[in-house]
Amino acid sequence: MKPIDRKIYLASKSPRRRELLRQIGVEFELLTLRNDTPRGPDVTEVVHPGEAAIDYVARVANEKAAFGWNMVQHRRLTLRPVLAADTTVTIDGAILGKPGSPNEAMEMLERLSGRTHQVMTAIAVYHTDMKRQLTQVSQVRFAKLSAASIKAYCSTPEPYDKAGGYGLQGLAALFVEHIEGSHSGIVGLPLFETAQLLREAGIPLA
């Protein structure tokens, strides 16, 4: 009997998503989506005019999964499910992406200070006859942050590769008063929903 192929492709550079997949025992190979091709990034993360945050994350996750699946076919790789994800932070209808400078990071954290914001992580799984996408939304309330604590945090490397300018799994855990939703979703990959889609794609999970 041919053994079941339990491996997937992960179309993400995020080390946090790798750690979360390992946590639930999912084996994966990386599909690297490039940002510096002559034609620009493989998948752009630019927000369309008037695009709502929940539509934005779903679109980007779908585009990443579609690009990864096309890459699998073009390279004649073993046909396995492709998992992609995108996370964004939103408050007052505004999308907070990854800060490009300390000033931008500090502005984001000042805006989040003492308030509740939303963290949205969309996941998409593409396979031979499957194109599925789910979005998980969590509510996160920050304590009132002092200017000194914001400045100290933004002097570390932590804010600059994360939507909203903070990482729940790092020092910014000290900022969080309350969470309603999925801890793993806030970190970057909602494991309940991820497991649901991977089971649909034929990956055996507990």
Summary of the structure (lengths in Angstrom):
residues: 206
radius of gyration: 17.6
end to end distance: 21.6
largest distance: 62.8
contacts: 643
relative contact order: 0.18
helix: 37%
strand: 26%
